[in-house]
Amino acid sequence: MNVVAIDGSSSFNNITITESAPHRFQVTEGGNGTTTTSVPVVSSNLLGTIYLDGGATPVIDNVPMTLTVRGQSLAIQGIDVDETRITDTLQRDTISVIDGQSIYGIVPR
């Protein structure tokens, strides 16, 4: 995703979130096995790895978050970045923008 300050005061940054190894997250069906308005809801609590601006080395790994898919809607929520683990202040300031936030998108069919 591309992130920029809402006042446009800084350049944009590209933040990439991947699932940490072993890439086998548990998926839970929402609503106790039911669907909401005929749209299935599935979610997973996972640990993510976050990269900045296309770098090959992650800024931080093992970041807890919840991934939820409702039909074609995607939500990444409860992102819990331990900012004390990021020693580079520029990287920490950039990644702190998503800490505790919810990110929404669309899953193409």
C-alpha positions in Angstrom: 0.0 0.0 0.0 1.1 3.6 -0.5 0.9 5.9 2.5 1.2 9.6 2.6 0.5 12.3 5.2 -3.0 13.6 5.0 -1.7 17.2 4.7 0.6 16.2 1.8 3.6 17.4 3.7 5.8 14.4 3.0 6.5 12.1 0.1 4.7 8.8 -0.1 6.0 5.5 1.2 5.2 2.0 0.1 4.4 -0.4 3.0 4.3 -4.1 2.2 2.8 -6.6 4.7 3.4 -10.3 4.3 2.5 -13.2 6.5 5.5 -14.5 8.5 6.6 -18.1 8.0 5.4 -20.8 8.1 2.5 -19.3 6.0 -0.2 -21.6 7.4 -2.6 -19.3 9.2 -5.9 -20.7 10.7 -9.1 -19.3 9.1 -12.2 -19.0 11.3 -15.6 -18.6 9.8 -17.5 -15.7 11.3 -20.9 -15.7 12.9 -20.6 -19.2 14.4 -20.8 -20.9 11.0 -23.4 -18.5 9.6 -23.1 -15.7 7.0 -24.1 -12.1 7.2 -26.5 -11.1 4.5 -25.4 -14.1 2.4 -21.8 -12.9 2.4 -19.4 -15.4 4.1 -17.0 -13.9 6.6 -13.7 -15.5 7.4 -10.9 -14.1 9.5 -7.5 -15.1 10.8 -5.2 -13.8 13.5 -1.7 -13.9 12.1 1.8 -12.6 12.5 3.0 -10.3 9.7 6.3 -9.0 8.4 6.4 -5.4 7.3 8.7 -4.0 4.6 9.2 -0.4 3.6 9.7 1.1 0.1 10.5 -2.2 -1.6 13.4 -3.1 0.7 14.5 -6.7 0.8 15.1 -6.6 4.5 12.0 -6.3 6.7 11.6 -3.3 9.0 9.9 -5.5 11.6 8.5 -9.1 11.8 6.1 -11.0 14.0 3.6 -8.2 14.1 0.2 -9.4 15.4 -2.8 -8.5 13.2 -6.2 -9.8 12.1 -7.1 -10.4 8.5 -10.8 -10.5 7.7 -12.4 -11.2 4.3 -16.2 -10.5 3.8 -17.1 -11.3 0.2 -14.7 -9.1 -1.7 -13.9 -6.7 1.2 -10.6 -7.1 3.0 -9.8 -5.7 6.4 -6.4 -5.8 8.1 -7.1 -4.7 11.7 -5.5 -4.7 15.2 -2.0 -4.1 13.7 0.2 -4.1 16.8 3.7 -2.8 15.9 6.2 -2.9 18.8 7.8 0.4 17.7 10.6 0.0 20.3 12.0 -2.8 18.0 12.6 -0.4 15.1 15.9 1.4 15.6 15.8 3.6 12.5 13.8 6.7 13.5 12.6 7.4 9.9 11.4 3.8 9.5 9.7 3.9 12.9 7.9 7.2 12.1 6.7 5.8 8.8 5.5 2.4 10.2 3.9 4.0 13.3 1.2 5.4 11.0 -0.4 2.0 10.6 0.1 0.9 14.3 -3.3 0.2 15.7 -5.1 1.2 12.6 -7.6 -0.6 10.3 -6.8 -0.9 6.6 -9.5 -1.8 4.1 -9.3 -3.0 0.5 -10.9 -5.1 -2.2 -10.1 -8.7 -3.1 -10.5 -9.0 -6.9 -12.3 -12.1 -8.2 
